[in-house]
């Protein structure tokens, strides 16, 4: 019975973690930004 309760507890913890999301893991899988991205060959322009 103790093993069964431990298995249920582990399952519940994994299900809750999956449902709430893992913020550290989500940051690794961010999609690229959408839209036109500014591009400058020389980031430090003189006079601007």
C-alpha positions as CSV (number, residue, x, y, z in Angstrom):
1,X,0.0,0.0,0.0
2,X,2.9,2.4,0.8
3,X,4.3,1.8,-2.7
4,X,1.0,2.5,-4.3
5,X,0.6,5.8,-2.4
6,X,4.2,6.8,-3.3
7,X,3.4,6.0,-7.0
8,X,0.2,8.2,-6.8
9,X,2.2,11.0,-5.1
10,X,4.9,10.9,-7.8
11,X,2.3,10.8,-10.6
12,X,0.4,13.7,-9.1
13,X,3.6,15.8,-8.8
14,X,4.6,15.1,-12.4
15,X,1.1,15.9,-13.6
16,X,1.0,19.2,-11.7
17,X,4.5,20.2,-12.9
18,X,3.4,19.4,-16.5
19,X,0.2,21.4,-16.1
20,X,1.8,24.5,-14.5
21,X,4.7,24.4,-16.8
22,X,8.4,24.6,-16.2
23,X,9.6,28.2,-16.6
24,X,13.2,27.3,-17.0
25,X,12.4,24.8,-19.8
26,X,10.0,27.1,-21.5
27,X,12.6,29.8,-21.9
28,X,14.9,27.4,-23.8
29,X,12.1,26.8,-26.4
30,X,11.1,30.3,-27.4
31,X,10.2,30.8,-31.0
32,X,12.1,33.4,-33.1
33,X,10.7,36.9,-33.1
34,X,8.2,37.6,-35.8
35,X,8.4,40.6,-38.1
36,X,11.0,42.7,-39.6
37,X,14.2,42.9,-37.5
38,X,16.4,46.0,-37.6
39,X,19.8,45.3,-39.1
40,X,22.7,47.7,-39.0
41,X,26.2,46.7,-40.1
42,X,27.7,49.4,-37.9
43,X,25.8,49.7,-34.6
44,X,27.6,52.8,-33.6
45,X,26.9,55.4,-36.2
46,X,28.6,58.8,-35.8
47,X,26.3,61.9,-35.8
48,X,23.1,60.1,-34.8
